[in-house]
Amino acid sequence: MKKILRLPAIDGELGWYETSPLTGRSSARRLKGRHRFDVLIVGAGFSGLSVAGRLAERWPDTRIALVDALRVGQGTSGRNAGFIIDLPHNLDANADPEQDKKIHQLNRFAIDRLDRLRRQHHIDCAWQQAGKYLAAHEADNLRHIDGFTHTLNALNTPYEVLEGHALRQRLGTEYYRKAVYTPNNILMNPAALAQGVAQALPANVTLFENSPVTGMEFGSPHRARFLGGEIEAKTLVLSTNSFGEEFGLFQHRLAPVFTYASLTRPMSENQAAHHFPDIAPWGLTSAHPAGTTVRLTPDRRIFIRNSFNFNTSLRTGQAELERAWQQHKASFSARFPMLDGLDFEYTWGGMLCMTLNHQSVFQQSTDNLYALSGMNGVGVAKGTYLGYYLAEWIAGHHSSELDFIRQSNRPSWVPPDPLRAVGARIRLRYESGKAGGEI
């Protein structure tokens, strides 16, 4: 039996989870005792939820177990910036226009599917079609905005280019020189959305939370070991993102990178009215990949995400959280000096599971063994559509979309540690230096 040594942990104060209106409503339990299911899905992030939901629709008489080491919304799916991005987003990827169009279509498919679930099940997750700003502070990074507009022109999708006073009126800060605004991005509380999707799963899916897998035996059936429990299942899906290589199905494909976020307490009504009059909630990503992501939320909070490090333990510590908090304060003060005294209420760490060529692990190892990992920082949309089409694959339903996904998700080789760690740290330092004032 393969022992699973590195397990997910709660890294800091999980702001989206703690402010979610759905926290505490789950009826899922820990896995104890011996169980048999037809399908076992490990990992209840957006990809695992999507596999479970679609497979349950295709096979309504099949017994499906979905297990997670933490509670739904506490893992990577609940620690991101809360964007569902409709457009190709990896600024340094070299996708051709036809591939960009297909990714755009798949992202739109994921957004529409999540929106239908949200409306059908009345999921309270602060969902807004608020769009997204890609913004630059440094003159050297304006070229990234120009490059992005070329992509948008090829996609024939609407956008606005804003600078100066017009940009200041949209954001309430003078920090940015120029931005391109695209209207179809979704902003939401990601922990709440994940919790709501989990609560909306069909009745033939059983969810187990706080149940880390401690051992795995592949075979017929597959056997997963837990503290005080075991599951046997004919079909196994590993939807474990940064922890994917722990199970030994594939190696030297993933580069998990820690990043950090902070969320302020809410502004007072007077602060919001004085400094952000008639400004709608917004979300902004940096023109440089290592720059700061910023949001103004509907409940008048400011969200800041930046700072990156590579940690082979797949968890962070108090010292890293403290350094990130200090950087977040500096980034916040540079953008919002008029809000001096507005404290961060939550600071946390989470992982971006990257691959060198921005392609995910989407594979079938044997007839009844599948793996899905490496969302490359766009996991809400990508995890949703990859999970959906993995379920289609398992159920034997083929399509041009599934063919495209299988052909375009072959992650390139990553050297083993210590070379991987050394290379990642050098790259992160280089990119942070190039980002300059974008951080």
C-alpha positions, 0 to 999 in steps of 0.5 A, spaced: 500 500 500 502 506 498 503 511 504 501 518 503 505 522 507 504 529 505 497 532 507 493 538 506 493 543 512 490 549 514 495 555 512 493 561 516 486 564 517 482 562 511 478 569 510 473 566 504 471 560 508 470 564 515 466 569 511 462 565 507 454 564 509 454 557 508 460 555 513 457 550 518 451 548 514 455 542 511 452 535 513 458 531 511 461 527 516 468 524 517 470 517 514 470 511 519 469 504 518 469 500 511 465 502 505 464 500 498 462 504 492 462 504 485 466 510 484 471 514 489 473 521 487 479 524 492 479 531 492 473 535 493 475 542 490 472 545 483 475 539 479 472 533 484 466 536 485 465 537 477 467 530 476 462 527 482 456 532 479 457 530 472 458 523 473 452 522 478 448 525 472 450 520 467 450 514 472 444 516 477 444 509 479 452 509 481 454 510 488 459 515 488 464 517 494 467 524 494 472 525 500 476 531 502 482 531 507 479 538 509 472 541 509 469 543 502 472 550 501 478 550 506 482 547 500 485 551 494 478 552 491 476 556 497 483 560 498 484 563 491 482 570 489 475 569 487 475 570 480 472 565 474 476 568 468 472 567 461 479 569 457 485 565 456 489 568 462 496 565 462 500 571 460 507 568 458 503 562 455 504 561 447 497 559 445 495 560 438 489 563 436 485 557 435 487 554 441 485 561 445 478 560 442 477 553 444 479 555 451 475 561 451 469 557 449 470 552 455 471 557 460 464 560 458 461 553 458 464 552 466 461 559 468 454 557 465 454 551 468 456 554 475 451 559 474 446 554 473 447 551 479 448 557 483 441 559 480 437 553 481 440 551 488 440 559 490 447 558 492 449 565 496 456 566 494 456 574 492 456 572 485 457 578 480 459 579 473 463 584 475 468 583 469 476 584 470 481 589 470 488 587 467 492 593 470 499 596 470 503 601 474 510 600 471 511 603 464 515 597 463 509 592 464 505 596 459 507 592 453 503 586 457 497 590 456 498 591 449 499 584 448 493 582 451 489 586 447 492 583 441 489 576 444 482 580 445 482 582 438 483 575 435 478 573 440 473 578 437 471 579 445 469 586 447 474 590 452 475 597 454 482 600 455 482 605 461 488 610 463 488 616 467 482 620 470 477 614 467 481 609 471 481 612 477 473 613 477 473 606 476 477 603 481 478 609 487 485 609 486 491 613 482 496 607 483 495 604 476 497 607 469 493 603 464 488 597 464 484 593 460 477 591 462 473 585 460 466 585 462 465 577 462 469 575 468 465 573 475 467 575 482 465 571 488 466 568 494 470 561 492 469 558 499 461 559 498 461 557 491 464 550 493 460 549 499 454 551 495 456 546 489 457 541 494 451 541 497 447 541 491 450 534 489 445 529 487 443 524 492 447 518 489 454 522 491 456 521 499 461 526 501 466 525 506 470 531 509 476 532 514 478 525 511 485 525 509 487 519 505 493 516 508 494 510 504 492 507 497 492 500 494 491 500 486 488 494 483 481 491 482 478 494 487 482 500 489 483 501 496 483 507 500 485 507 507 483 513 512 484 514 520 479 509 522 476 507 515 477 504 508 473 505 502 473 500 496 471 502 489 472 499 482 473 506 479 478 511 482 479 519 480 485 522 484 483 530 483 488 532 488 491 538 484 498 540 488 498 533 492 497 529 485 504 526 485 503 523 492 499 518 490 505 515 485 501 515 478 505 520 475 511 524 477 515 530 475 510 534 472 507 539 477 511 545 481 506 547 486 508 554 488 505 558 495 502 564 494 498 569 500 492 573 501 489 578 506 482 580 506 481 587 510 475 588 515 469 591 512 470 599 511 465 603 515 459 606 510 462 613 511 469 610 509 466 607 503 462 613 501 467 618 501 473 614 498 469 610 493 463 614 491 459 610 486 464 605 485 462 598 484 465 592 486 471 590 482 477 585 481 484 587 478 490 582 476 496 585 475 499 586 468 505 582 470 504 575 473 508 576 479 504 582 481 498 583 486 491 581 485 486 586 488 479 586 489 474 591 492 468 586 495 461 587 495 461 587 503 466 593 502 473 589 504 479 590 500 483 583 498 490 583 496 494 577 494 501 577 492 508 574 494 510 567 492 515 561 495 516 554 493 516 549 499 517 542 498 513 540 504 506 543 501 504 547 507 506 554 510 509 556 516 508 562 521 514 566 519 512 565 511 505 568 513 508 574 517 512 576 511 506 576 506 502 580 511 508 585 511 508 585 504 500 586 503 500 592 508 506 595 504 502 593 497 495 596 500 498 602 503 501 604 496 494 603 493 490 606 498 493 611 502 487 614 504 485 608 508 490 608 513 488 604 519 483 599 515 486 593 518 487 586 515 482 581 518 485 575 515 491 572 512 492 565 509 497 561 504 494 557 498 498 553 492 498 555 485 499 548 482 503 550 476 506 546 470 511 548 465 507 548 459 501 550 463 497 544 461 494 540 466 494 532 468 488 529 465 490 522 464 487 515 464 492 510 467 488 504 467 481 502 465 478 504 472 484 509 474 484 517 472 488 523 475 486 530 474 491 535 477 495 542 475 490 548 474 495 553 473 492 558 477 485 558 473 482 552 477 475 555 478 473 555 470 478 550 468 477 545 474 470 545 472 470 544 465 476 539 466 472 535 471 466 535 467 469 532 461 473 527 465 466 524 467 464 524 460 470 520 459 469 515 464 462 514 462 464 513 455 461 519 452 466 522 447 466 529 444 470 534 440 471 538 446 474 532 450 478 530 444 481 537 444 482 537 452 486 530 451 490 533 446 492 539 449 493 537 456 500 533 456 504 537 461 511 537 460 517 534 464 519 538 471 526 536 474 526 532 481 528 536 487 533 539 489 533 541 481 526 543 481 526 547 488 532 551 486 529 552 479 523 555 482 526 559 487 530 562 482 525 563 477 520 566 483 526 571 485 527 573 478 519 575 476 518 578 483 524 583 481 521 584 474 514 586 477 517 592 481 511 596 483 506 591 480 507 588 487 
